[in-house]
């Protein structure tokens, strides 16, 4: 997949319950253009080692149990959780 444009929601710096909230760019997304989407049941042997480091996998796990998104430029990985 190719990320052509990223438009995060505009947010204002604010304090809520004595906590300062500061808007920032979405980590792992802004410096990438090419992403790979992995679906559940993708063989773990097909995953890049750097990508796998972003997710806990059981020893001997043969297939991905969730969706994964890998930023090829930065190496950042994102996974779904139940």
C-alpha positions as MATLAB code, in Angstrom:
seq = 'XXXXXXXXXXXXXXXXXXXXXXXXXXXXXXXXXXXXXXXXXXXXXXXXXXXXXXXXXXXXXXXXXXXXXXXXXXXXXXXXXX';
ca = [
       0.000    0.000    0.000;
       1.164    3.531   -0.657;
       0.312    6.377    1.695;
      -0.253    9.392   -0.517;
      -1.639   11.806    2.056;
      -2.020   11.938    5.831;
      -4.487   14.382    7.374;
      -4.586   13.970   11.153;
      -7.430   15.626   13.027;
      -6.599   19.102   14.209;
      -6.126   19.175   17.954;
      -5.461   21.973   20.376;
      -3.117   21.775   23.330;
      -5.253   21.585   26.456;
      -5.291   20.582   30.100;
      -7.838   18.060   31.329;
      -7.902   16.645   34.874;
      -4.538   18.311   35.517;
      -2.942   16.512   32.529;
      -1.421   18.480   29.649;
      -2.378   17.071   26.249;
      -0.111   18.135   23.369;
      -0.969   17.216   19.774;
       1.723   15.523   17.699;
       2.169   13.794   14.379;
       1.069   10.139   14.292;
       4.138    8.149   15.342;
       5.388    5.762   12.690;
       3.171    7.100    9.924;
       4.484   10.522    8.900;
       7.903    9.366    7.686;
       6.618    6.520    5.568;
       5.141    6.108    2.150;
       5.164    2.357    1.521;
       3.268    0.090    3.890;
       2.564   -3.637    3.870;
      -0.696   -4.967    5.320;
      -0.537   -8.471    6.767;
      -3.708  -10.423    7.482;
      -4.308  -13.044   10.170;
      -2.888  -16.434    9.189;
       0.095  -14.904    7.346;
       3.002  -17.316    7.916;
       5.418  -15.846   10.472;
       8.278  -17.058    8.268;
       7.229  -14.431    5.671;
       7.528  -11.511    8.131;
      10.583   -9.264    8.346;
      12.520   -9.692   11.617;
      12.344   -5.955   12.406;
       8.574   -6.004   11.897;
       8.162   -9.040   14.157;
      10.023   -7.222   16.945;
       7.024   -4.879   17.355;
       4.693   -7.694   18.445;
       4.852  -10.433   21.064;
       4.660  -13.859   19.457;
       4.569  -17.204   21.183;
       7.625  -19.362   20.634;
       6.932  -21.668   17.730;
       4.017  -19.542   16.505;
       3.627  -20.305   12.811;
       0.933  -17.805   11.748;
       0.065  -14.214   12.567;
      -3.024  -14.084   14.779;
      -4.048  -10.502   13.942;
      -3.722   -7.780   11.312;
      -0.369   -6.037   11.025;
       0.787   -2.903    9.232;
       4.489   -2.383    8.488;
       6.063    0.943    7.521;
       8.865   -0.161    5.193;
      10.783    3.141    5.382;
      10.970    3.423    9.172;
      10.516   -0.227   10.149;
       7.644    0.659   12.516;
       4.997   -1.994   13.027;
       1.388   -1.792   14.139;
      -0.911   -4.639   15.172;
      -4.566   -5.062   16.044;
      -5.623   -6.334   19.450;
      -8.818   -7.971   20.633;
];
